[in-house]
Amino acid sequence: MSGFLRGIARIRTSPVLRGSTIVQRANIASRPAKDALGPTETAVGLTLFSLAILGPAGWVLANLENYKKKDSASE
């Protein structure tokens, strides 16, 4: 079993030992955006994100009594 684990470790570390020709770089912007967002665009974006996150939860909470009635009727 220990030979099996050593084989797995050797396979995982072999690319490190060989040296990779691919250099991964993060896409980090070091400058501000070309066009600044206005207050209208910011408000619309925040509103849509809020609706996308809180909308389904609000729907379930608003209709909670209906869901309870359906569960008790099926039993």
MMTF fields as JSON, N, C-alpha, C and O atoms, coordinates in Angstrom:
{
  "mmtfVersion": "1.0.0",
  "mmtfProducer": "UNKNOWN",
  "numBonds": 299,
  "numAtoms": 300,
  "numGroups": 75,
  "numChains": 1,
  "numModels": 1,
  "chainsPerModel": [1],
  "groupsPerChain": [75],
  "chainIdList": ["A"],
  "bondAtomList": [4, 2, 8, 6, 12, 10, 16, 14, 20, 18, 24, 22, 28, 26, 32, 30, 36, 34, 40, 38, 44, 42, 48, 46, 52, 50, 56, 54, 60, 58, 64, 62, 68, 66, 72, 70, 76, 74, 80, 78, 84, 82, 88, 86, 92, 90, 96, 94, 100, 98, 104, 102, 108, 106, 112, 110, 116, 114, 120, 118, 124, 122, 128, 126, 132, 130, 136, 134, 140, 138, 144, 142, 148, 146, 152, 150, 156, 154, 160, 158, 164, 162, 168, 166, 172, 170, 176, 174, 180, 178, 184, 182, 188, 186, 192, 190, 196, 194, 200, 198, 204, 202, 208, 206, 212, 210, 216, 214, 220, 218, 224, 222, 228, 226, 232, 230, 236, 234, 240, 238, 244, 242, 248, 246, 252, 250, 256, 254, 260, 258, 264, 262, 268, 266, 272, 270, 276, 274, 280, 278, 284, 282, 288, 286, 292, 290, 296, 294],
  "bondOrderList": [1, 1, 1, 1, 1, 1, 1, 1, 1, 1, 1, 1, 1, 1, 1, 1, 1, 1, 1, 1, 1, 1, 1, 1, 1, 1, 1, 1, 1, 1, 1, 1, 1, 1, 1, 1, 1, 1, 1, 1, 1, 1, 1, 1, 1, 1, 1, 1, 1, 1, 1, 1, 1, 1, 1, 1, 1, 1, 1, 1, 1, 1, 1, 1, 1, 1, 1, 1, 1, 1, 1, 1, 1, 1],
  "groupList": [{"groupName": "MET", "atomNameList": ["N", "CA", "C", "O"], "elementList": ["N", "C", "C", "O"], "formalChargeList": [0, 0, 0, 0], "bondAtomList": [1, 0, 2, 1, 3, 2], "bondOrderList": [1, 1, 2], "singleLetterCode": "M", "chemCompType": "L-PEPTIDE LINKING"}, {"groupName": "SER", "atomNameList": ["N", "CA", "C", "O"], "elementList": ["N", "C", "C", "O"], "formalChargeList": [0, 0, 0, 0], "bondAtomList": [1, 0, 2, 1, 3, 2], "bondOrderList": [1, 1, 2], "singleLetterCode": "S", "chemCompType": "L-PEPTIDE LINKING"}, {"groupName": "GLY", "atomNameList": ["N", "CA", "C", "O"], "elementList": ["N", "C", "C", "O"], "formalChargeList": [0, 0, 0, 0], "bondAtomList": [1, 0, 2, 1, 3, 2], "bondOrderList": [1, 1, 2], "singleLetterCode": "G", "chemCompType": "PEPTIDE LINKING"}, {"groupName": "PHE", "atomNameList": ["N", "CA", "C", "O"], "elementList": ["N", "C", "C", "O"], "formalChargeList": [0, 0, 0, 0], "bondAtomList": [1, 0, 2, 1, 3, 2], "bondOrderList": [1, 1, 2], "singleLetterCode": "F", "chemCompType": "L-PEPTIDE LINKING"}, {"groupName": "LEU", "atomNameList": ["N", "CA", "C", "O"], "elementList": ["N", "C", "C", "O"], "formalChargeList": [0, 0, 0, 0], "bondAtomList": [1, 0, 2, 1, 3, 2], "bondOrderList": [1, 1, 2], "singleLetterCode": "L", "chemCompType": "L-PEPTIDE LINKING"}, {"groupName": "ARG", "atomNameList": ["N", "CA", "C", "O"], "elementList": ["N", "C", "C", "O"], "formalChargeList": [0, 0, 0, 0], "bondAtomList": [1, 0, 2, 1, 3, 2], "bondOrderList": [1, 1, 2], "singleLetterCode": "R", "chemCompType": "L-PEPTIDE LINKING"}, {"groupName": "ILE", "atomNameList": ["N", "CA", "C", "O"], "elementList": ["N", "C", "C", "O"], "formalChargeList": [0, 0, 0, 0], "bondAtomList": [1, 0, 2, 1, 3, 2], "bondOrderList": [1, 1, 2], "singleLetterCode": "I", "chemCompType": "L-PEPTIDE LINKING"}, {"groupName": "ALA", "atomNameList": ["N", "CA", "C", "O"], "elementList": ["N", "C", "C", "O"], "formalChargeList": [0, 0, 0, 0], "bondAtomList": [1, 0, 2, 1, 3, 2], "bondOrderList": [1, 1, 2], "singleLetterCode": "A", "chemCompType": "L-PEPTIDE LINKING"}, {"groupName": "THR", "atomNameList": ["N", "CA", "C", "O"], "elementList": ["N", "C", "C", "O"], "formalChargeList": [0, 0, 0, 0], "bondAtomList": [1, 0, 2, 1, 3, 2], "bondOrderList": [1, 1, 2], "singleLetterCode": "T", "chemCompType": "L-PEPTIDE LINKING"}, {"groupName": "PRO", "atomNameList": ["N", "CA", "C", "O"], "elementList": ["N", "C", "C", "O"], "formalChargeList": [0, 0, 0, 0], "bondAtomList": [1, 0, 2, 1, 3, 2], "bondOrderList": [1, 1, 2], "singleLetterCode": "P", "chemCompType": "L-PEPTIDE LINKING"}, {"groupName": "VAL", "atomNameList": ["N", "CA", "C", "O"], "elementList": ["N", "C", "C", "O"], "formalChargeList": [0, 0, 0, 0], "bondAtomList": [1, 0, 2, 1, 3, 2], "bondOrderList": [1, 1, 2], "singleLetterCode": "V", "chemCompType": "L-PEPTIDE LINKING"}, {"groupName": "GLN", "atomNameList": ["N", "CA", "C", "O"], "elementList": ["N", "C", "C", "O"], "formalChargeList": [0, 0, 0, 0], "bondAtomList": [1, 0, 2, 1, 3, 2], "bondOrderList": [1, 1, 2], "singleLetterCode": "Q", "chemCompType": "L-PEPTIDE LINKING"}, {"groupName": "ASN", "atomNameList": ["N", "CA", "C", "O"], "elementList": ["N", "C", "C", "O"], "formalChargeList": [0, 0, 0, 0], "bondAtomList": [1, 0, 2, 1, 3, 2], "bondOrderList": [1, 1, 2], "singleLetterCode": "N", "chemCompType": "L-PEPTIDE LINKING"}, {"groupName": "LYS", "atomNameList": ["N", "CA", "C", "O"], "elementList": ["N", "C", "C", "O"], "formalChargeList": [0, 0, 0, 0], "bondAtomList": [1, 0, 2, 1, 3, 2], "bondOrderList": [1, 1, 2], "singleLetterCode": "K", "chemCompType": "L-PEPTIDE LINKING"}, {"groupName": "ASP", "atomNameList": ["N", "CA", "C", "O"], "elementList": ["N", "C", "C", "O"], "formalChargeList": [0, 0, 0, 0], "bondAtomList": [1, 0, 2, 1, 3, 2], "bondOrderList": [1, 1, 2], "singleLetterCode": "D", "chemCompType": "L-PEPTIDE LINKING"}, {"groupName": "GLU", "atomNameList": ["N", "CA", "C", "O"], "elementList": ["N", "C", "C", "O"], "formalChargeList": [0, 0, 0, 0], "bondAtomList": [1, 0, 2, 1, 3, 2], "bondOrderList": [1, 1, 2], "singleLetterCode": "E", "chemCompType": "L-PEPTIDE LINKING"}, {"groupName": "TRP", "atomNameList": ["N", "CA", "C", "O"], "elementList": ["N", "C", "C", "O"], "formalChargeList": [0, 0, 0, 0], "bondAtomList": [1, 0, 2, 1, 3, 2], "bondOrderList": [1, 1, 2], "singleLetterCode": "W", "chemCompType": "L-PEPTIDE LINKING"}, {"groupName": "TYR", "atomNameList": ["N", "CA", "C", "O"], "elementList": ["N", "C", "C", "O"], "formalChargeList": [0, 0, 0, 0], "bondAtomList": [1, 0, 2, 1, 3, 2], "bondOrderList": [1, 1, 2], "singleLetterCode": "Y", "chemCompType": "L-PEPTIDE LINKING"}],
  "groupTypeList": [0, 1, 2, 3, 4, 5, 2, 6, 7, 5, 6, 5, 8, 1, 9, 10, 4, 5, 2, 1, 8, 6, 10, 11, 5, 7, 12, 6, 7, 1, 5, 9, 7, 13, 14, 7, 4, 2, 9, 8, 15, 8, 7, 10, 2, 4, 8, 4, 3, 1, 4, 7, 6, 4, 2, 9, 7, 2, 16, 10, 4, 7, 12, 4, 15, 12, 17, 13, 13, 13, 14, 1, 7, 1, 15],
  "groupIdList": [1, 2, 3, 4, 5, 6, 7, 8, 9, 10, 11, 12, 13, 14, 15, 16, 17, 18, 19, 20, 21, 22, 23, 24, 25, 26, 27, 28, 29, 30, 31, 32, 33, 34, 35, 36, 37, 38, 39, 40, 41, 42, 43, 44, 45, 46, 47, 48, 49, 50, 51, 52, 53, 54, 55, 56, 57, 58, 59, 60, 61, 62, 63, 64, 65, 66, 67, 68, 69, 70, 71, 72, 73, 74, 75],
  "secStructList": [7, 2, 2, 2, 2, 2, 2, 2, 2, 2, 2, 2, 2, 2, 2, 2, 2, 2, 7, 7, 1, 7, 7, 7, 7, 7, 7, 7, 7, 7, 1, 7, 7, 1, 1, 7, 7, 7, 2, 2, 2, 2, 2, 2, 2, 2, 2, 2, 2, 2, 2, 2, 2, 2, 2, 2, 2, 2, 2, 2, 2, 2, 6, 2, 2, 2, 2, 2, 2, 2, 2, 2, 2, 2, 7],
  "xCoordList": [0.819, 0.0, 0.858, 0.525, 1.981, 2.836, 3.472, 3.718, 3.744, 4.271, 3.267, 3.627, 2.007, 0.932, 0.87, 0.758, 0.944, 0.903, 2.127, 2.019, 3.298, 4.497, 4.361, 4.827, 3.725, 3.508, 2.609, 2.856, 1.568, 0.657, 1.39, 1.226, 2.201, 2.954, 3.95, 4.153, 4.575, 5.545, 4.856, 5.402, 3.676, 2.933, 2.54, 2.622, 2.119, 1.679, 2.843, 2.673, 4.014, 5.141, 5.998, 6.846, 5.818, 6.677, 6.599, 7.646, 5.445, 5.461, 6.265, 6.882, 6.259, 7.03, 8.519, 9.282, 8.928, 10.338, 10.838, 11.987, 9.987, 10.39, 10.483, 11.254, 9.728, 9.702, 8.645, 8.682, 7.746, 6.634, 6.968, 7.537, 6.616, 6.847, 5.68, 5.79, 4.558, 3.38, 3.435, 3.524, 3.382, 3.391, 1.986, 1.472, 1.375, 0.034, 0.115, 0.882, -0.688, -0.7, -2.139, -3.046, -2.334, -3.669, -3.965, -3.072, -5.223, -5.627, -6.027, -7.211, -5.041, -5.293, -5.025, -3.945, -6.002, -5.839, -5.116, -5.48, -4.106, -3.357, -3.783, -3.28, -4.712, -5.195, -6.698, -7.354, -7.253, -8.71, -9.387, -8.734, -10.672, -11.424, -11.378, -11.233, -11.503, -11.47, -12.658, -12.506, -13.841, -15.061, -15.613, -15.889, -15.771, -16.312, -17.806, -18.506, -18.287, -19.718, -20.433, -19.958, -21.57, -22.355, -23.25, -23.352, -23.907, -24.793, -25.995, -26.466, -26.495, -27.636, -27.243, -27.971, -26.093, -25.638, -25.365, -25.656, -24.811, -24.537, -25.83, -25.929, -26.825, -28.11, -28.813, -29.375, -28.783, -29.426, -28.723, -29.386, -27.397, -26.653, -26.937, -27.174, -26.919, -27.208, -28.637, -28.883, -29.573, -30.969, -31.139, -31.821, -30.522, -30.659, -30.0, -30.549, -28.831, -28.195, -29.051, -29.203, -29.608, -30.454, -31.679, -32.042, -32.319, -33.497, -33.13, -33.881, -31.981, -31.568, -31.285, -31.538, -30.768, -30.422, -31.597, -31.894, -32.261, -33.323, -34.706, -35.607, -34.888, -36.193, -36.734, -37.853, -35.982, -36.496, -36.775, -37.759, -35.908, -36.143, -37.397, -38.17, -37.613, -38.827, -40.076, -41.109, -39.984, -41.129, -41.507, -42.685, -40.529, -40.802, -41.403, -42.372, -40.843, -41.371, -42.778, -43.606, -43.061, -44.39, -45.438, -46.605, -45.038, -45.974, -45.792, -46.16, -45.231, -44.94, -46.199, -46.19, -47.257, -48.511, -49.071, -49.623, -48.933, -49.405, -48.608, -49.168, -47.301, -46.471, -46.841, -46.837, -47.158, -47.551, -48.854, -49.007, -49.798, -51.088, -50.917, -51.575, -50.043, -49.828, -49.208, -49.559, -48.291, -47.632, -48.621, -48.596, -49.483, -50.408, -51.508, -52.048, -51.869, -52.924, -52.444, -53.242, -51.151, -50.649, -50.465, -50.386, -50.399, -50.179, -51.411, -51.375],
  "yCoordList": [-1.194, 0.0, 1.251, 2.232, 1.226, 2.404, 2.665, 3.819, 1.609, 1.787, 2.482, 3.306, 2.14, 2.778, 4.266, 5.091, 4.606, 6.013, 6.774, 7.935, 6.119, 6.768, 7.015, 8.033, 6.088, 6.263, 7.441, 8.206, 7.589, 8.739, 10.039, 11.022, 10.045, 11.242, 11.581, 12.757, 10.577, 10.807, 11.388, 12.279, 10.899, 11.408, 12.864, 13.682, 13.187, 14.554, 15.539, 16.696, 15.11, 16.026, 16.075, 16.96, 15.173, 15.151, 16.424, 16.86, 17.052, 18.302, 19.397, 20.232, 19.397, 20.389, 20.16, 21.111, 18.903, 18.592, 18.862, 19.263, 18.647, 18.874, 20.354, 20.736, 21.175, 22.59, 22.846, 22.246, 23.698, 23.957, 25.124, 26.121, 25.003, 26.098, 27.064, 28.152, 26.683, 27.541, 28.374, 27.838, 29.67, 30.571, 31.131, 31.793, 30.864, 31.368, 32.746, 32.98, 33.658, 35.014, 35.4, 35.072, 36.081, 36.555, 37.826, 38.632, 37.989, 39.189, 40.263, 40.463, 40.943, 41.996, 43.339, 43.568, 44.211, 45.534, 46.442, 46.519, 47.119, 48.011, 49.462, 50.355, 49.688, 51.044, 51.093, 50.051, 52.281, 52.392, 52.047, 51.994, 51.819, 51.491, 52.645, 53.805, 52.312, 53.353, 54.299, 55.518, 53.726, 54.522, 54.286, 53.148, 55.343, 55.218, 54.926, 55.409, 54.132, 53.849, 55.021, 55.596, 55.36, 56.448, 55.968, 54.766, 56.909, 56.512, 55.689, 54.82, 55.949, 55.185, 53.728, 52.809, 53.528, 52.16, 51.409, 50.217, 52.097, 51.479, 51.078, 49.973, 51.96, 51.677, 50.506, 49.64, 50.476, 49.378, 48.059, 47.045, 48.059, 46.842, 46.329, 45.135, 47.215, 46.793, 46.285, 45.32, 46.932, 46.498, 45.107, 44.262, 44.865, 43.552, 42.449, 41.354, 42.726, 41.727, 41.443, 40.288, 42.483, 42.287, 41.451, 40.545, 41.749, 40.972, 39.52, 38.602, 39.323, 37.953, 37.128, 35.924, 37.758, 37.02, 36.937, 35.865, 38.051, 38.089, 37.744, 37.405, 37.823, 37.556, 36.165, 36.044, 35.104, 33.752, 33.492, 32.836, 34.005, 33.806, 34.54, 34.012, 35.737, 36.49, 35.796, 35.797, 35.202, 34.475, 33.29, 33.07, 32.548, 31.389, 31.843, 31.249, 32.883, 33.358, 33.932, 33.76, 34.607, 35.167, 34.079, 34.268, 32.948, 31.863, 30.662, 29.545, 30.878, 29.785, 29.046, 27.821, 29.767, 29.119, 28.229, 27.166, 28.653, 27.822, 26.521, 25.46, 26.609, 25.401, 24.455, 23.237, 25.005, 24.152, 23.432, 22.263, 24.114, 23.494, 22.355, 21.322, 22.534, 21.486, 20.242, 19.121, 20.429, 19.29, 18.499, 17.268, 19.168, 18.441, 17.769, 16.762, 18.28, 17.665, 16.375, 15.466, 16.286, 15.11, 13.911, 12.769, 14.167, 13.073, 12.362, 11.422],
  "zCoordList": [0.0, 0.0, 0.0, -0.664, 0.752, 0.801, -0.563, -0.914, -1.34, -2.691, -3.589, -4.43, -3.4, -4.166, -3.857, -4.763, -2.568, -2.182, -2.679, -3.076, -2.659, -3.195, -4.694, -5.207, -5.389, -6.829, -7.117, -8.049, -6.323, -6.496, -6.21, -6.933, -5.15, -4.81, -5.91, -6.211, -6.514, -7.58, -8.81, -9.46, -9.131, -10.287, -10.06, -10.977, -8.849, -8.561, -8.525, -8.907, -8.078, -7.961, -9.216, -9.326, -10.161, -11.337, -12.179, -12.657, -12.398, -13.157, -12.457, -13.118, -11.135, -10.384, -10.594, -10.759, -10.587, -10.741, -12.152, -12.335, -13.151, -14.539, -14.877, -15.757, -14.209, -14.534, -15.6, -16.674, -15.318, -16.223, -17.132, -16.688, -18.395, -19.331, -19.353, -19.918, -18.746, -18.702, -17.434, -16.329, -17.598, -16.455, -16.306, -17.207, -15.174, -14.943, -14.322, -13.388, -14.854, -14.328, -14.041, -14.806, -12.96, -12.612, -13.41, -13.67, -13.79, -14.522, -13.528, -13.253, -12.998, -12.025, -12.694, -13.238, -12.65, -13.249, -12.267, -11.093, -12.748, -11.88, -12.056, -11.375, -12.975, -13.22, -12.999, -13.002, -12.809, -12.699, -14.031, -15.074, -13.982, -15.188, -16.179, -15.793, -17.463, -18.497, -18.358, -18.437, -18.151, -17.99, -16.595, -16.215, -15.846, -14.49, -14.551, -15.44, -13.598, -13.524, -12.873, -11.894, -13.433, -12.88, -11.763, -11.517, -11.074, -9.973, -10.444, -9.711, -11.646, -12.156, -12.404, -12.029, -13.035, -13.302, -12.012, -11.907, -11.039, -9.745, -9.058, -8.524, -9.063, -8.426, -9.112, -8.442, -10.435, -11.172, -10.861, -10.644, -10.837, -10.533, -9.142, -8.96, -8.149, -6.777, -6.627, -5.904, -7.306, -7.244, -7.839, -7.26, -8.991, -9.628, -8.805, -8.688, -8.236, -7.376, -6.15, -5.752, -5.555, -4.373, -4.714, -3.963, -5.842, -6.252, -6.556, -6.229, -7.178, -7.524, -6.275, -6.257, -5.244, -4.028, -3.07, -2.541, -2.844, -1.845, -2.402, -1.634, -3.702, -4.314, -4.034, -3.536, -4.336, -4.074, -2.594, -2.25, -1.72, -0.288, 0.152, 0.953, -0.35, -0.024, -0.533, 0.137, -1.717, -2.283, -1.395, -1.114, -0.965, -0.112, 1.214, 1.687, 1.818, 3.092, 2.945, 3.839, 1.837, 1.624, 1.402, 1.744, 0.836, 0.544, 1.458, 1.095, 2.631, 3.539, 3.985, 4.103, 4.228, 4.643, 3.538, 3.82, 2.285, 1.172, 1.086, 0.806, 1.329, 1.284, 2.427, 2.249, 3.593, 4.719, 4.431, 4.786, 3.791, 3.465, 2.465, 2.586, 1.485, 0.492, 1.125, 0.755, 2.073, 2.712, 3.563, 3.54, 4.308, 5.18, 4.384, 4.842, 3.206, 2.401, 1.74, 1.512, 1.429, 0.74, 1.697, 1.246, 2.979, 3.94, 4.294, 5.089]
}
